[in-house]
């Protein structure tokens, strides 16, 4: 038996209270009926969501699934305590949910299948709700949750963070509610998508086109954000590049 109900009750939360807090913290859209199925061992979330549930309760994935009595260490975690993902930084297609039998042998086989799918170690970065001018990334307190990166990013000398996109200015490339993975850097090549601060507005994702006379900041939805040209003489005062967008992740709850 998994421990979804037990851990929820330990937090003195109703199903409605728990699912609301979980969805708000991790940017997901689970329902109360879905939580009921989990608590009755009729449904197991996909691995990224399962990791988030374990983080929400402050336990290991194995403990949450009822496969271990050790709250802290999970066989689905690396030796350093970091987690893994089932996909390599790509937007996963919608998939049918796995129904897990309550029989211990079946649950053990499910865990073995999960472990076999984990090919690369991942480490986590914060999902930020907003970025302001002059504020160090590590000092931002508006943390909505965490994303997990492929180990190819680790040790490359750059700092990474995730940002939850708000608005439709980059539709259809990046949608409202998407999470983008950002490599912190102050310049980008022409044509790349970056997180920018323009004219004192909130940080946002935009395409940056560089020309000899200046920089044009472009939203892919011109009806929401018209291209804005900034001449070379004004770039320092009007434009700040926070980092380059490396990935876009879209959740299918």
C-alpha positions as CSV (number, residue, x, y, z in Angstrom):
1,X,0.0,0.0,0.0
2,X,1.3,3.5,-0.8
3,X,1.3,6.2,1.8
4,X,-0.6,9.1,0.1
5,X,-3.5,9.1,2.5
6,X,-1.3,8.5,5.6
7,X,1.0,11.4,4.7
8,X,-1.9,13.7,3.9
9,X,-3.5,13.0,7.2
10,X,-0.2,13.6,9.0
11,X,-0.3,17.1,7.6
12,X,-3.9,17.5,8.8
13,X,-5.1,18.4,5.3
14,X,-8.3,17.5,3.5
15,X,-8.1,16.2,0.0
16,X,-9.2,19.6,-1.4
17,X,-6.6,21.5,0.7
18,X,-3.8,19.2,-0.2
19,X,-4.4,19.1,-4.0
20,X,-4.8,22.9,-4.1
21,X,-1.5,23.4,-2.3
22,X,0.3,20.8,-4.4
23,X,-1.0,22.3,-7.7
24,X,-0.1,25.8,-6.7
25,X,3.4,24.8,-5.6
26,X,4.4,22.7,-8.5
27,X,2.3,24.2,-11.3
28,X,0.1,21.1,-11.9
29,X,-3.6,20.5,-12.4
30,X,-4.5,17.4,-10.4
31,X,-8.1,16.9,-9.3
32,X,-9.6,15.5,-6.0
33,X,-10.8,12.4,-7.8
34,X,-7.2,11.8,-9.1
35,X,-5.9,12.1,-5.5
36,X,-8.6,9.6,-4.3
37,X,-7.4,7.1,-6.9
38,X,-3.8,7.5,-5.7
39,X,-4.9,7.1,-2.1
40,X,-6.8,3.9,-3.0
41,X,-3.8,2.4,-4.9
42,X,-5.7,2.7,-8.3
43,X,-3.4,5.2,-9.9
44,X,0.3,6.1,-9.8
45,X,1.5,9.5,-11.1
46,X,4.2,9.8,-13.8
47,X,7.7,10.0,-12.4
48,X,8.1,13.9,-12.5
49,X,4.9,14.3,-10.6
50,X,5.7,11.5,-8.2
51,X,9.0,13.2,-7.3
52,X,7.0,16.4,-6.6
53,X,4.6,14.5,-4.4
54,X,7.5,13.1,-2.4
55,X,9.0,16.6,-2.1
56,X,5.7,17.9,-1.0
57,X,5.5,15.4,1.9
58,X,9.2,15.6,2.6
59,X,9.9,11.9,2.1
60,X,11.6,9.6,-0.4
61,X,9.8,8.2,-3.5
62,X,10.2,4.7,-2.2
63,X,8.7,5.6,1.1
64,X,5.7,7.3,-0.6
65,X,5.1,4.1,-2.7
66,X,5.3,1.9,0.3
67,X,8.4,0.1,-1.0
68,X,10.7,1.3,1.9
69,X,10.4,2.3,5.5
70,X,13.2,4.8,5.1
71,X,11.7,8.2,4.8
72,X,14.8,9.9,3.4
73,X,16.6,7.6,1.0
74,X,15.1,6.3,-2.2
75,X,16.4,3.8,-4.7
76,X,14.9,6.1,-7.3
77,X,17.3,8.9,-6.1
78,X,21.0,9.3,-6.8
79,X,23.6,8.8,-4.0
80,X,23.7,12.6,-3.5
81,X,20.0,12.8,-2.8
82,X,19.1,14.3,-6.1
83,X,16.3,12.9,-8.3
84,X,15.9,11.6,-11.8
85,X,13.5,12.2,-14.6
86,X,11.9,9.8,-17.1
87,X,12.4,12.1,-20.0
88,X,15.5,14.0,-21.2
89,X,14.4,17.6,-21.1
90,X,11.7,17.2,-23.8
91,X,8.0,18.0,-23.7
92,X,6.4,14.6,-22.9
93,X,3.4,13.6,-25.0
94,X,0.1,12.8,-23.1
95,X,0.3,9.2,-21.9
96,X,-2.2,6.8,-20.3
97,X,-1.9,6.6,-16.6
98,X,-0.5,3.4,-15.2
99,X,-2.9,1.5,-12.9
100,X,-0.8,-0.2,-10.1
101,X,-2.0,-3.4,-8.5
102,X,-1.8,-3.4,-4.7
103,X,0.0,-6.8,-4.7
104,X,3.5,-6.3,-3.4
105,X,5.2,-8.2,-6.2
106,X,3.4,-6.0,-8.8
107,X,4.4,-2.9,-7.0
108,X,8.0,-4.1,-6.8
109,X,8.0,-4.8,-10.6
110,X,6.6,-1.3,-11.2
111,X,9.5,0.2,-9.2
112,X,12.0,-2.0,-11.1
113,X,10.5,-0.7,-14.4
114,X,10.9,2.9,-13.2
115,X,14.5,2.4,-12.2
116,X,15.3,0.8,-15.5
117,X,14.0,3.9,-17.3
118,X,16.3,6.3,-15.4
119,X,19.3,6.6,-17.7
120,X,20.8,9.9,-16.6
121,X,21.3,11.7,-13.3
122,X,19.5,15.0,-12.9
123,X,19.8,17.9,-10.5
124,X,17.2,20.4,-9.5
125,X,16.9,24.1,-10.1
126,X,14.2,26.5,-8.8
127,X,11.1,27.6,-10.7
128,X,10.8,31.3,-10.3
129,X,7.6,33.2,-10.5
130,X,9.2,36.5,-11.4
131,X,12.7,38.1,-12.0
132,X,13.4,41.7,-11.2
133,X,16.2,44.0,-12.4
134,X,19.3,43.9,-10.2
135,X,18.1,41.0,-8.0
136,X,20.5,38.1,-7.8
137,X,18.8,34.8,-8.9
138,X,19.9,33.1,-5.7
139,X,18.2,35.8,-3.6
140,X,14.8,35.5,-5.2
141,X,12.2,34.1,-2.7
142,X,9.3,33.7,-5.2
143,X,10.1,30.0,-5.7
144,X,7.1,28.0,-7.1
145,X,8.8,24.6,-7.1
146,X,11.7,22.8,-8.9
147,X,12.7,21.4,-12.3
148,X,15.2,18.7,-12.9
149,X,18.0,19.0,-15.4
150,X,20.0,16.4,-17.4
151,X,23.5,16.0,-16.0
152,X,24.9,17.4,-19.3
153,X,24.2,20.8,-17.9
154,X,26.0,20.2,-14.6
155,X,29.6,21.5,-14.4
156,X,29.4,23.6,-17.6
157,X,30.2,26.8,-15.7
158,X,26.8,28.4,-16.1
159,X,24.0,29.0,-13.6
160,X,20.5,27.8,-14.5
161,X,17.1,28.6,-13.2
162,X,13.5,28.0,-14.4
163,X,10.9,30.6,-15.0
164,X,7.1,30.1,-15.3
165,X,5.8,32.1,-18.2
166,X,2.9,34.4,-17.8
167,X,1.0,35.8,-20.8
168,X,0.6,35.1,-24.5
169,X,3.3,37.3,-26.1
170,X,5.3,34.3,-27.3
171,X,2.4,32.1,-28.4
172,X,2.5,29.6,-30.1
173,X,6.2,29.0,-29.4
174,X,5.9,29.4,-25.6
175,X,2.5,29.3,-24.0
176,X,1.1,30.9,-20.8
177,X,1.9,28.5,-17.9
178,X,4.9,26.9,-19.7
179,X,8.2,26.6,-17.7
180,X,11.4,27.6,-19.5
181,X,14.9,26.5,-18.5
182,X,17.2,29.5,-18.6
183,X,21.0,29.7,-18.7
184,X,22.1,32.9,-17.0
185,X,24.1,35.1,-19.3
186,X,24.1,38.7,-20.3
187,X,24.3,38.4,-24.1
188,X,22.8,36.1,-26.7
189,X,23.2,35.5,-30.4
190,X,20.9,37.1,-32.9
191,X,17.7,35.1,-33.3
192,X,17.9,33.3,-29.9
193,X,15.1,33.5,-27.3
194,X,16.1,35.1,-24.1
195,X,14.6,36.3,-20.8
196,X,14.8,40.1,-21.0
197,X,13.9,43.1,-19.0
198,X,12.7,45.9,-21.4
199,X,12.0,49.5,-20.4
200,X,11.6,48.5,-16.7
201,X,8.9,45.9,-17.3
202,X,8.8,42.5,-15.7
203,X,11.2,39.8,-17.1
204,X,9.7,38.0,-20.1
205,X,10.7,35.6,-22.8
206,X,11.4,37.3,-26.2
207,X,13.3,36.7,-29.4
208,X,16.4,39.0,-29.6
209,X,17.5,40.1,-33.1
210,X,20.8,42.0,-33.3
211,X,21.6,44.5,-36.1
212,X,24.4,47.0,-36.6
213,X,22.2,49.8,-35.4
214,X,20.6,48.2,-32.4
215,X,18.5,45.3,-31.0
216,X,14.9,44.4,-31.8
217,X,12.9,42.5,-29.1
218,X,10.3,40.4,-30.7
219,X,7.2,38.5,-29.4
220,X,5.9,35.7,-31.5
221,X,2.4,37.0,-31.0
222,X,2.5,40.5,-32.5
223,X,-1.1,41.2,-31.4
224,X,0.1,41.1,-27.8
225,X,3.6,42.4,-28.1
226,X,4.7,44.5,-31.2
227,X,8.4,44.3,-32.1
228,X,10.4,46.9,-30.1
229,X,13.6,48.4,-31.6
230,X,16.2,49.7,-29.2
231,X,19.0,51.7,-30.7
232,X,22.6,51.0,-29.6
233,X,22.8,54.3,-27.7
234,X,19.8,53.2,-25.5
235,X,20.4,49.5,-24.9
236,X,22.2,49.9,-21.6
237,X,19.4,51.9,-20.1
238,X,16.4,50.1,-21.7
239,X,17.4,46.5,-22.1
240,X,18.8,43.9,-19.8
241,X,19.3,40.3,-20.9
242,X,18.9,37.9,-18.0
243,X,19.7,34.6,-19.8
244,X,19.1,32.4,-22.8
245,X,16.1,30.1,-22.9
246,X,17.4,26.6,-23.4
247,X,14.3,24.5,-23.1
248,X,10.5,24.9,-22.8
249,X,8.6,22.4,-20.7
250,X,4.8,21.9,-20.9
251,X,2.9,19.9,-18.3
252,X,0.1,17.4,-19.1
253,X,-1.5,16.7,-15.8
